[in-house]
Every structure is written in structure tokens, then in C-alpha cells.
Amino acid sequence: MADAVRLGMVGCGGIAQAHLNGYEALVNAGYDRVVITAVCDVSEENATATAARVEEIFGEVPQVFSTADEMVDAGAADAADICLPHAYHHTAGITCLEGGVHVMIEKPVGITVKATRRLMEAAEGTDLIIAGAEQIRRCIGARAIEWAINDQKMYGDPLFFTQEVFSHSPFDRSSYKFAWRSLKILGGGGQILDGGAHFADMVQHVFGPVDEVFCSMKTLDQTIIDLPDVEKQPADIEDYWTATLRWESGLTGHWSWSNYAAGDKLSTRMYYGTEGSFADRQEWQHPFQFGADLTLQDGTKVPYEQIEEQFMGTLSDEEKHQLFPYGITDGIAIECWDFIEAVADGRKPEIDAEEALQAKSLCFALYESAHANEPVKVADVRDGNISAYQDPINEYWDI
């Protein structure tokens, strides 16, 4: 593997293990363009456990570091897969880029819009890659339904959709992975920015950039969060929201969610066009990850499996390899493959910083709308003209 991309894992928590699963699947399929040469985590336990797993996968022992700075100073990697809490995405990313290291960054690519801009500035004038680790649009279900909507127009022209999921399933805020996600100073926001980043990417990937949003939200669970990172304080992120999204095309979407809704569960995921509707099979915030079933105006029903078969039948062997390398259909494995291929071949990744910024700008437009209690243009948030909600986060982290 002398010519393989030397990769560093920056952050060795839960999502990093999911990424490792992706690299392992690639290696087991015969992929040989990557070797993990470094792992970084402030937790020695996490870092050493991950190093042991890397040795099992690649047969080589990676160097172990506490921080990205140490890894960069040691020249231990050509590229970095950054899997840290949101607040540290931009700091680790900028450190890597300034050290000449390509980066793939878990969503969101920067805790605020301004943080993403700082990352992009760090890569200006170089050939360094910033890739967004967004897996949902790469799943076979999502690719098939995007094709059905845009290429085949199976349900006609898009008209409106509703995605509503209400349940009572509060997060265990005593665990670190949910505790840091409970404070906007560490997470940037709640599920709108976390799981919702996938929704924001996918609906804009399928339907184009959102023009304007109006949103209201509430914080219902105010558990006291006690972490070493910040001052002890109550949770301040949304656990309920309802939003209207409008496109210039006239498409309108309704997006609502809560995991603090007592009583009966509600789950509705329907996309309507001029000739029928798609019923999304997933219940989280990952549109079309598991496909969608089509019902036409005359009552004809087309199950997702039939749509997937038709989609795959249109692809050449080369196209199949580009979308599903080695026959792999797992979105995380594909995002990892795409990043390494982009670094190795010097090409643009499927999802770059600009696309990641567009998805995140939609998320922050919802926060800015709720903060101001008025409609907000997504472009104004993306361009930095509206940032009142984000300003305290930027100030806290000196962004």
C-alpha cells in the first residue's frame, strides 16, 4: 500500500467507529488506496481502542495522538477524517488545512456559517479538499428516488410535502454524546442541525436550493447539563419545531419534529406531485434513505423495490462503480471511498464545502427565523447578512 492515501482519524467516538466500518467494508472488498496511519482523541482510552481496531483492519499500527495539531506537526497523514463534536469541526479542520492535510468533516462542516467560511478561507489558493461527510444522498434508496423524481418525473412535477414525526423519546442527556448536543454553544443547535442536516442536504439535492423559511421552536426538556467544556447550565436546544420551506419554483414543504411529545406517536412522510405521491419509508430525518413507494392518481401503486430495479437497470457498469463502488450501497462507506478517491486523483468530491454550506445555511435559516419570529431568506443566512442566533456562538469561540 505504498501509494495509498495516509489517513488520520481525528476523533475516535461513535461516529468515527461508523466511519471505520466503512473503511473496513472497502478493504474487505479489495480497496487498497487508503491506510489509516494516525488516530487522534483527547481520550486515551478511545484513541488506543481505535488504534487496535485499525491494526486489525489494515495490519498496520497507527500513530496515536491527543490532538490534530500533534498529528499535523508529526506529518503523520495526508488526509484527515474529522469526527469531533460540532464546536471543534472548524478548529481541527483549519489546523489540518494549514498543515497541508485534506479534510472530510462530519456534518455540520463548521458550527456556524462563519465557521464554515473560515474553513473555506483556509483552503483558498491551494489544491486541498474539504469534503462533507454526508451519507444519506449516497444511499441506494436516495439515489433511486432522486432519479425517479428528477429524471423520470414519476409523480409529475413537485407540488408540496410534509414530514412530521412526533414521539416521546427523550435523549439520555447524562451520556456525553447527548449532553454536548444539548447546548447550542457546543452543538450549534439541536436536531435541526444534527439529524436535520441530512434532511436539509437531501431536500435541496432533490428539489434545489430553498428560498425562504418560517420556523417556530421550543425547548421542553431543560435538564441541567454538567460538562467540563462549558459552564453548568440547562439544555437550550430545540426539542420541538415546525417549519415551512418555500422554493422559488412554488414547491412548499412542511417539516416538524419533536421527541418530547407525550401520548400518541405521529409519523407522516409524504411528497406530492401533479400525478401522484411518494411515501417515504424512513421515520427519522433521512429522506428516501430506504426508498419510497409511489401511488399514482389512478390508484396504481409502484413499490420501491420496482423503482430501484428500474434505476439500477439504467446504469452502466462504470456508473454503478462510481455510485456504488465494489457493489457497496452503505452511504458512509461510499462517502469514505469518495473522499479518498478525490484526494488520490485530485478531483472534486461529490459533496464539497459549498454544498455542505448550502445544507447548513438552511438549518441555520430555521434558527434565525425562530429567533426573529419572521420569515428568513436562506441566501441571507448563507451570505452572512442574518446571524443573530449564531452571533453568541461565534463570539464564544472567537470565530
C-alpha positions in Angstrom: 0.0 0.0 0.0 3.0 2.3 -0.7 0.9 4.7 -2.8 -2.2 4.6 -0.5 -3.5 7.8 0.9 -2.3 8.1 4.6 -5.4 8.9 6.6 -5.8 10.3 10.1 -8.9 9.7 12.2 -9.5 12.9 14.2 -11.9 11.9 16.9 -12.5 8.3 17.9 -16.0 8.3 19.3 -19.2 6.8 18.0 -19.4 8.3 14.5 -15.7 7.5 14.0 -16.5 3.9 14.6 -19.2 4.1 11.9 -16.6 5.5 9.5 -14.2 2.7 10.4 -16.9 0.3 9.5 -17.0 2.0 6.1 -13.2 1.7 5.6 -13.3 -1.9 6.7 -16.0 -2.7 4.2 -13.9 -1.1 1.5 -10.7 -3.0 2.5 -12.7 -6.3 2.7 -13.9 -5.6 -0.9 -10.4 -5.3 -2.2 -9.9 -1.5 -2.0 -6.2 -0.6 -1.4 -5.9 3.2 -1.9 -6.1 4.1 1.8 -4.3 3.2 5.0 -5.1 4.7 8.4 -1.7 5.9 9.8 -2.9 8.1 12.7 -5.7 8.3 15.3 -6.4 11.3 17.5 -8.5 11.7 20.6 -8.3 13.6 23.9 -9.5 10.3 25.5 -6.5 8.0 25.6 -8.9 5.1 26.0 -10.8 5.9 22.8 -7.6 6.5 20.9 -5.9 3.3 21.9 -9.0 1.2 21.3 -9.4 2.7 17.9 -5.7 2.1 17.1 -6.2 -1.5 18.0 -9.1 -1.8 15.6 -7.2 0.0 12.8 -4.4 -2.6 13.2 -7.0 -5.4 12.8 -8.3 -3.9 9.6 -5.1 -2.7 7.9 -2.4 -4.9 9.6 -0.5 -1.7 10.5 -0.2 0.1 13.8 -1.3 3.8 13.5 0.4 6.6 15.5 -1.7 7.8 18.4 -2.1 11.5 19.2 -4.2 13.6 21.5 -4.9 16.4 19.0 -4.9 17.2 15.3 -2.1 19.7 16.0 0.2 16.9 17.1 -0.7 14.7 14.1 -0.1 17.6 11.6 3.2 18.5 13.3 4.4 14.9 13.0 3.5 14.7 9.3 1.6 11.5 10.0 -1.2 11.9 7.4 -2.1 13.2 4.0 -5.8 13.5 4.8 -8.0 13.6 7.9 -11.4 12.3 8.6 -12.8 14.6 11.3 -15.3 13.1 13.7 -15.5 15.5 16.6 -18.3 17.4 18.5 -19.6 20.2 16.2 -17.8 23.0 18.1 -14.4 21.6 17.1 -15.0 20.9 13.4 -13.6 24.2 12.2 -10.7 24.3 14.6 -9.4 20.8 13.8 -10.2 21.4 10.1 -8.3 24.6 9.9 -5.3 23.1 11.7 -5.2 20.3 9.1 -5.7 22.5 6.1 -3.0 25.0 7.3 -0.7 21.9 7.6 -1.4 20.8 4.1 -3.8 18.0 5.0 -7.0 17.3 3.1 -10.2 17.0 5.3 -13.5 15.3 5.3 -15.6 16.8 8.0 -18.7 15.2 9.7 -21.8 17.4 9.4 -22.1 20.2 10.1 -19.0 21.5 8.3 -18.4 24.2 10.9 -20.6 25.0 14.0 -21.9 28.2 12.3 -21.9 29.7 8.8 -19.0 31.9 9.7 -17.0 28.8 10.9 -17.6 27.2 7.5 -16.3 30.3 5.8 -13.2 30.2 7.9 -12.6 26.6 6.8 -13.1 27.6 3.2 -10.7 30.5 3.6 -8.0 28.2 4.9 -8.2 26.1 1.7 -8.2 29.1 -0.7 -5.3 29.2 -3.1 -4.5 25.5 -2.5 -5.5 22.2 -4.0 -6.7 21.0 -0.7 -10.0 19.3 -0.4 -12.8 20.0 2.0 -15.4 17.2 1.7 -18.7 17.0 3.6 -19.3 13.6 5.3 -23.0 13.4 4.2 -24.1 9.8 3.6 -27.8 9.9 3.0 -27.9 11.1 -0.6 -25.4 8.3 -1.4 -27.6 5.5 -0.2 -29.2 3.4 -2.9 -32.7 4.4 -1.8 -32.0 8.1 -2.0 -30.2 7.8 -5.4 -33.1 5.8 -6.8 -35.8 8.2 -5.7 -33.9 11.3 -6.8 -33.7 9.6 -10.2 -37.4 8.8 -10.1 -38.4 12.4 -9.2 -36.0 14.4 -11.4 -35.1 12.1 -14.4 -38.3 10.1 -14.7 -40.8 12.5 -13.2 -42.7 9.5 -11.9 -45.1 11.6 -9.8 -45.2 14.6 -12.2 -44.0 18.0 -11.0 -43.3 18.5 -7.3 -46.1 20.4 -5.5 -45.7 20.1 -1.7 -44.6 17.7 1.0 -45.0 17.1 4.7 -42.5 15.4 7.0 -43.8 15.3 10.6 -42.6 12.9 13.3 -43.7 13.4 16.9 -42.9 10.9 19.7 -41.9 10.8 23.3 -38.3 9.5 23.2 -36.1 12.0 25.2 -32.4 11.6 24.8 -30.3 10.4 27.7 -28.6 13.7 28.5 -26.4 12.0 31.1 -24.3 10.4 28.4 -21.6 12.6 26.8 -22.8 12.2 23.2 -26.2 13.6 24.1 -25.0 16.0 26.7 -22.9 18.1 24.4 -25.7 18.0 21.8 -27.9 19.7 24.4 -26.2 23.0 24.4 -26.1 25.3 21.4 -22.6 26.5 22.3 -21.2 23.0 21.7 -23.6 21.7 19.1 -24.7 24.9 17.3 -28.3 23.8 17.8 -30.4 20.6 18.3 -31.7 18.1 15.9 -32.3 20.7 13.2 -28.6 20.9 12.8 -27.7 17.3 13.8 -30.0 14.7 12.2 -31.7 17.6 10.3 -28.5 18.3 8.4 -29.3 15.2 6.4 -32.8 16.4 5.7 -31.5 19.8 4.6 -29.0 18.3 2.2 -31.3 15.8 0.7 -34.4 18.0 0.0 -32.1 20.6 -1.6 -30.2 17.9 -3.6 -33.6 16.7 -5.0 -35.5 19.9 -5.3 -32.9 22.6 -5.5 -32.0 25.4 -3.0 -34.7 26.6 -0.6 -35.6 30.2 -1.0 -37.4 31.2 2.3 -38.3 29.6 5.6 -40.5 30.4 8.6 -40.0 28.4 11.8 -41.1 28.3 15.4 -39.5 26.0 18.1 -39.4 25.2 21.8 -37.1 23.8 24.4 -39.2 21.5 26.5 -36.6 19.4 28.3 -34.3 21.7 30.3 -32.2 19.1 32.0 -29.1 20.7 33.7 -26.0 19.9 31.6 -22.8 19.5 33.5 -19.8 19.2 31.3 -16.1 20.1 31.6 -16.2 22.0 28.3 -18.6 24.8 29.4 -20.4 26.3 32.4 -23.1 24.2 34.0 -26.4 25.2 32.6 -29.8 23.9 31.4 -30.3 22.4 27.9 -31.1 25.2 25.5 -31.6 23.4 22.1 -34.9 22.8 20.4 -36.8 19.5 21.0 -39.8 20.7 19.1 -40.1 22.7 15.9 -42.5 23.3 13.0 -41.3 25.0 9.8 -42.5 25.9 6.3 -40.0 25.8 3.5 -40.6 27.6 0.2 -38.8 27.2 -3.1 -38.8 29.8 -6.0 -40.4 27.1 -8.1 -43.6 27.2 -5.9 -42.8 23.9 -4.1 -43.7 24.2 -0.4 -42.7 21.8 2.4 -43.8 21.4 5.9 -41.2 20.0 8.4 -42.0 19.3 12.0 -40.4 17.2 14.7 -40.4 16.5 18.4 -39.1 13.8 20.7 -40.9 15.3 23.7 -44.5 14.8 22.5 -46.5 12.9 25.2 -49.1 10.4 24.2 -49.7 9.0 20.7 -46.9 9.0 18.1 -47.4 10.8 14.8 -45.3 9.9 11.7 -46.1 11.3 8.3 -43.7 11.5 5.4 -45.5 12.2 2.1 -44.2 14.0 -1.0 -46.9 15.1 -3.5 -46.6 15.9 -7.2 -49.1 16.7 -10.0 -49.6 13.0 -10.8 -49.2 11.1 -7.6 -47.3 10.8 -4.3 -44.2 9.3 -2.8 -44.5 7.8 0.7 -41.0 7.9 2.3 -40.2 4.7 4.1 -37.9 6.2 6.8 -39.1 7.8 10.1 -36.0 9.9 11.0 -34.7 12.9 9.2 -33.0 11.0 6.3 -35.3 11.5 3.3 -35.5 8.4 1.0 -32.7 6.6 2.7 -34.7 3.4 2.5 -36.6 4.4 -0.7 -40.2 5.5 -1.1 -43.4 3.9 -2.5 -45.2 5.6 -5.4 -49.0 5.9 -5.7 -50.4 7.4 -8.9 -53.6 9.4 -9.2 -55.4 6.5 -10.8 -54.6 4.3 -7.8 -51.7 2.4 -9.3 -49.1 1.5 -6.7 -45.4 1.1 -7.5 -43.4 -0.4 -4.7 -39.9 1.0 -4.1 -38.3 -2.3 -5.0 -39.6 -2.0 -8.5 -38.3 1.6 -8.8 -34.8 0.5 -7.5 -34.7 -2.3 -10.1 -35.6 0.1 -12.9 -33.0 2.6 -11.7 -30.2 0.1 -11.5 -31.1 -1.2 -14.9 -30.3 2.2 -16.4 -26.7 2.2 -15.1 -23.7 1.0 -17.0 -21.0 -1.0 -15.1 -18.9 2.1 -14.8 -21.8 4.2 -13.5 -22.6 1.5 -10.9 -19.0 1.5 -9.7 -19.0 5.3 -9.4 -22.2 5.3 -7.4 -21.8 2.0 -5.5 -18.1 1.1 -5.6 -17.4 -2.7 -5.3 -21.2 -3.1 -5.1 -21.3 -1.4 -1.7 -24.5 0.5 -1.0 -23.8 1.8 2.5 -23.8 5.6 2.4 -20.9 6.0 5.0 -18.6 3.6 3.2 -19.4 5.4 -0.1 -18.6 8.8 1.4 -15.3 7.5 2.7 -14.4 6.0 -0.7 -15.3 9.2 -2.5 -13.1 11.3 -0.2 -10.1 9.0 -0.6 -10.6 8.9 -4.4 -10.9 12.7 -4.6 -7.6 13.0 -2.6 -5.8 10.3 -4.7 -7.0 11.6 -8.0 -7.0 15.4 -7.3 -10.7 15.7 -8.2 -13.7 17.4 -6.6 -15.5 15.3 -4.0 -19.2 14.6 -4.6 -20.1 16.9 -1.7 -17.7 19.8 -1.2 -17.7 22.8 1.2 -20.1 24.8 -0.9 -22.7 22.1 -0.9 -22.2 21.5 2.8 -22.6 25.2 3.4 -25.9 25.3 1.5 -27.4 22.5 3.6 -26.2 24.1 6.8 -27.5 27.5 5.7 -31.0 26.0 5.5 -30.7 24.7 9.0 -29.5 28.0 10.4 -32.2 29.9 8.5 -34.7 28.0 10.6 -32.9 29.0 13.8 -32.7 32.6 12.6 -36.3 32.6 11.7 -37.4 31.3 15.0 -35.1 33.8 16.8 -36.5 36.7 14.9 -40.1 35.3 14.6 -40.3 36.2 10.9 -39.6 34.6 7.5 -35.9 34.4 6.5 -34.2 34.1 3.1 -31.7 31.2 3.2 -29.4 33.2 0.9 -29.2 35.9 3.6 -28.1 33.4 6.1 -25.6 31.8 3.8 -24.1 35.2 2.9 -23.8 36.3 6.5 -26.4 39.0 6.3 -28.5 37.4 9.1 -26.7 35.8 12.0 -28.4 37.0 15.3 -28.9 33.4 16.5 -25.3 32.4 15.6 -23.6 35.5 17.0 -23.2 34.3 20.6 -21.7 31.0 19.3 -19.3 32.9 17.1 -18.4 35.2 20.0 -17.9 32.3 22.4 -15.5 30.5 20.1 -13.9 33.7 18.7 -14.9 32.9 15.2 
